[in-house]
Amino acid sequence: MIFGTDSLLNGKIIFVDALIIALPLSIITVIIVSLLTKPMENIHLNKCFKD
């Protein structure tokens, strides 16, 4: 144990499954990154994914 305790949090929050917190945060992260990333050029896409 790094901090000398089983959990850094206390109270009822320790019973919340990690997916309840992590999944919405990861979805928000994916949306933000996809909005900030510029689209690829059609020439590059045609080279990678030939018809």
N, C-alpha and C positions, 0 to 999 in steps of 0.2 A: 504494500500500500504506500503510495507516494505521500499522501497527506495524513496518514495515520488513522483514517476513519473509513468505514465501508461506503459511505456516500457523502458527497459534498453538499447535498440538499437535505432538508428535513421537512417534516410535515407530510401532508397528503400528496404532495407532488411526486414523492418517490414511488408511488404506486401507479403513476401514469406510464403507459408503455412508451418506449422511446420512439416508435413509429408514429405515434400521434403527434409528436413534436417534429421529428426529422422529415417526414414525408411532405407536409406543407412547405417547410423551409426549402427542401430540395426542388419542389415544383416551382416555387417563386424564383429560385436561383436560375433554373433552366429558362424560364420565361425572360428574365432580365438579360441573361447572356445572349439569348437568341435575338432579342430586340437590339442589342448593342453591336452584334456582329454584322459586318457588311456582307451582302450576298456575293456569291462567287460569280465570275464572269461566265457567260454561256460557252465561250470557247473552251474554257477549262472543263466545264461540265461535259461538253460533247466529247472531249478527249478521254475523260475518265469513264463515261458511260456511253459507249458507242451504241447506236441504234441496233 
